[in-house]
Amino acid sequence: MSRYEIAANPFNTKARKILLYFFLPVLIGPVNNLAAQNNLVPQGAIREYLEHEQRMNYDALLVEFGNNKKLPKDFELQTLLALRHYPELRNTKINFIVGDVSIPLSSRPHWSSMLRSAKNRTYQIIIDNELEGARKALLLKNQPFNAQVGIIGHELAHTIYYLSRSFFGIAGDALCQLTDCRIKFERATDRRLIDYGLGWQRFDHATFVRSRIAPTSASAFTAENGNGAYMSPAEIMQIMEGHDIYSD
């Protein structure tokens, strides 16, 4: 060893290793967590969600998007897949309720939280489980997996809308449901859902429901005049064809 070379201090070397052992995960952890979050939030539209492929992602989706959510029994995975398209709802309190309510699905703020700020309200999405005749096709339990994701996504698109509404705005929306203004309201919700990347899921839902309720009516599938409260498959397809996130 030359006269100018400094011998390594075993204590300093050991201390550096200990510091790296404890603090490196702290430094790297947030980056990995961020990467995981980015992987869970889709960067574009997904043509079809397959249950057997998505089942392995359930735990990660639950951790990331299940906070403050009371998920509907038997539809937990479908709900989490729809929620991943709405990162703004990550911490929003939403209760999903399944019961015999005579309305296939509906979405609204809970009345007891109406006077709170939008982010501190509790929102409800109510899912019917009993309908008769051809209307059984409207029941979530009777629909294909990808279509289930689509219609749950439609209801969550209502919740996204309510985040920007005041108490009086929501009261006005409730009155709107009693008039023809409801048609514009629901169609705007379909458009919002498409913008968030769930167009293919809503397309599959519209196709399934219309094939069961009006199987012989070509206009049920091809209508493009916007008269109905909900978009036809042809209308959804037309919007997707002109939308950047569906270009691939």
KOLFINU-489068 format. One line per 2 residues: number of its first residue (from 1); their letters; for each residue x, y, z of C-alpha. Coordinates in steps of 0.1 Angstrom, whole numbers, plus 5000, padded with zeros to 4 digits. Layout:
<rs>
NUM> A> X,Y,Z; ...;
</rs>
This chain:
<rs>
1> MS> 5000,5000,5000; 5014,5034,4991;
3> RY> 5019,5061,5016; 4990,5081,5001;
5> EI> 4964,5052,4999; 4938,5052,5027;
7> AA> 4927,5018,5039; 4890,5010,5037;
9> NP> 4873,5013,5071; 4853,4981,5077;
11> FN> 4829,5000,5099; 4821,5026,5072;
13> TK> 4816,4998,5046; 4792,4979,5068;
15> AR> 4773,5011,5077; 4768,5019,5040;
17> KI> 4754,4985,5033; 4729,4988,5062;
19> LL> 4718,5023,5050; 4713,5010,5015;
21> YF> 4694,4979,5028; 4669,5001,5047;
23> FL> 4666,5032,5026; 4669,5019,4990;
25> PV> 4634,5003,4991; 4620,5036,5004;
27> LI> 4635,5054,4974; 4625,5028,4948;
29> GP> 4592,5019,4964; 4572,5049,4952;
31> VN> 4585,5045,4917; 4574,5009,4916;
33> NL> 4540,5018,4931; 4536,5045,4905;
35> AA> 4544,5021,4878; 4519,4996,4892;
37> QN> 4492,5023,4892; 4499,5033,4857;
39> NL> 4497,4997,4846; 4463,4993,4863;
41> VP> 4449,5025,4846; 4443,5017,4809;
43> QG> 4461,5040,4785; 4436,5034,4758;
45> AI> 4404,5014,4749; 4403,4977,4755;
47> RE> 4383,4957,4731; 4372,4930,4754;
49> YL> 4376,4920,4791; 4377,4882,4795;
51> EH> 4369,4870,4830; 4394,4842,4831;
53> EQ> 4422,4866,4821; 4412,4893,4845;
55> RM> 4406,4871,4876; 4444,4871,4883;
57> NY> 4443,4909,4885; 4416,4910,4911;
59> DA> 4437,4916,4942; 4457,4944,4926;
61> LL> 4426,4960,4913; 4409,4958,4947;
63> VE> 4439,4975,4964; 4440,5002,4939;
65> FG> 4404,5009,4932; 4384,4993,4960;
67> NN> 4390,5020,4986; 4357,5034,5000;
69> KK> 4338,5010,4978; 4311,4986,4988;
71> LP> 4313,4963,4958; 4282,4944,4946;
73> KD> 4283,4906,4954; 4291,4885,4923;
75> FE> 4300,4916,4903; 4331,4927,4922;
77> LQ> 4356,4921,4893; 4334,4937,4867;
79> TL> 4330,4967,4889; 4367,4971,4896;
81> LA> 4375,4968,4858; 4350,4996,4852;
83> LR> 4364,5017,4880; 4400,5015,4866;
85> HY> 4388,5037,4837; 4378,5064,4862;
87> PE> 4409,5072,4883; 4391,5103,4896;
89> LR> 4368,5079,4916; 4397,5061,4933;
91> NT> 4389,5075,4968; 4352,5084,4962;
93> KI> 4328,5066,4985; 4304,5045,4964;
95> NF> 4280,5019,4977; 4267,4993,4952;
97> IV> 4233,4979,4962; 4217,4948,4947;
99> GD> 4180,4943,4952; 4145,4941,4937;
101> VS> 4140,4978,4929; 4122,4976,4895;
103> IP> 4149,4997,4877; 4178,4977,4861;
105> LS> 4205,5002,4872; 4205,5037,4886;
107> SR> 4231,5060,4900; 4227,5090,4924;
109> PH> 4243,5107,4954; 4229,5095,4987;
111> WS> 4204,5120,5000; 4220,5123,5034;
113> SM> 4253,5135,5019; 4238,5159,4993;
115> LR> 4249,5190,5012; 4285,5180,5014;
117> SA> 4312,5189,4989; 4312,5166,4958;
119> KN> 4343,5147,4969; 4329,5140,5004;
121> RT> 4295,5128,4993; 4284,5091,4993;
123> YQ> 4272,5079,4960; 4249,5049,4953;
125> II> 4247,5026,4923; 4216,5004,4926;
127> ID> 4214,4971,4906; 4181,4953,4902;
129> NE> 4180,4915,4904; 4144,4908,4894;
131> LE> 4126,4916,4862; 4101,4897,4841;
133> GA> 4098,4887,4804; 4121,4902,4778;
135> RK> 4132,4928,4803; 4153,4900,4820;
137> AL> 4180,4909,4795; 4184,4942,4813;
139> LL> 4195,4924,4845; 4232,4925,4851;
141> KN> 4233,4888,4861; 4220,4878,4826;
143> QP> 4245,4897,4806; 4280,4887,4792;
145> FN> 4310,4897,4812; 4323,4924,4789;
147> AQ> 4288,4939,4786; 4285,4939,4824;
149> VG> 4317,4960,4826; 4301,4984,4801;
151> II> 4268,4991,4819; 4285,4994,4852;
153> GH> 4308,5019,4835; 4278,5038,4823;
155> EL> 4266,5042,4859; 4300,5053,4870;
157> AH> 4300,5079,4842; 4270,5094,4861;
159> TI> 4290,5095,4893; 4318,5113,4874;
161> YY> 4293,5139,4863; 4279,5144,4898;
163> LS> 4314,5152,4911; 4311,5185,4892;
165> RS> 4275,5193,4904; 4263,5214,4933;
167> FF> 4233,5205,4954; 4211,5227,4933;
169> GI> 4226,5213,4901; 4217,5177,4912;
171> AG> 4182,5188,4922; 4178,5202,4887;
173> DA> 4191,5169,4872; 4165,5150,4893;
175> LC> 4137,5171,4878; 4152,5165,4843;
177> QL> 4145,5128,4848; 4108,5136,4847;
179> TD> 4109,5152,4813; 4123,5146,4778;
181> CR> 4155,5162,4790; 4164,5127,4803;
183> IK> 4171,5116,4768; 4199,5142,4764;
185> FE> 4211,5134,4799; 4216,5097,4793;
187> RA> 4231,5101,4758; 4256,5126,4773;
189> TD> 4265,5099,4798; 4271,5073,4770;
191> RR> 4294,5098,4753; 4313,5104,4786;
193> LI> 4318,5067,4790; 4332,5064,4755;
195> DY> 4356,5093,4762; 4369,5073,4792;
197> GL> 4376,5042,4771; 4347,5020,4778;
199> GW> 4331,5023,4743; 4336,4987,4733;
201> QR> 4321,4974,4766; 4290,4996,4761;
203> FD> 4288,4985,4725; 4287,4949,4736;
205> HA> 4261,4958,4762; 4239,4976,4737;
207> TF> 4242,4948,4711; 4233,4921,4737;
209> VR> 4203,4940,4752; 4188,4949,4718;
211> SR> 4193,4914,4704; 4171,4902,4733;
213> IA> 4145,4929,4735; 4141,4937,4697;
215> PT> 4158,4909,4678; 4138,4915,4646;
217> SA> 4142,4953,4645; 4171,4964,4624;
219> SA> 4167,5000,4635; 4174,4989,4671;
221> FT> 4209,4982,4660; 4215,5007,4632;
223> AE> 4197,5038,4644; 4218,5069,4642;
225> NG> 4192,5097,4647; 4196,5100,4684;
227> NG> 4160,5096,4694; 4165,5070,4721;
229> AY> 4177,5077,4756; 4206,5053,4751;
231> MS> 4229,5051,4720; 4224,5022,4696;
233> PA> 4254,5000,4687; 4257,5019,4654;
235> EI> 4259,5053,4671; 4285,5040,4696;
237> MQ> 4306,5026,4668; 4303,5059,4648;
239> IM> 4317,5079,4677; 4345,5054,4684;
241> EG> 4356,5055,4647; 4363,5092,4651;
243> HD> 4379,5090,4685; 4417,5089,4690;
245> IY> 4418,5063,4718; 4400,5038,4695;
247> SD> 4423,5043,4666; 4444,5012,4672;
</rs>
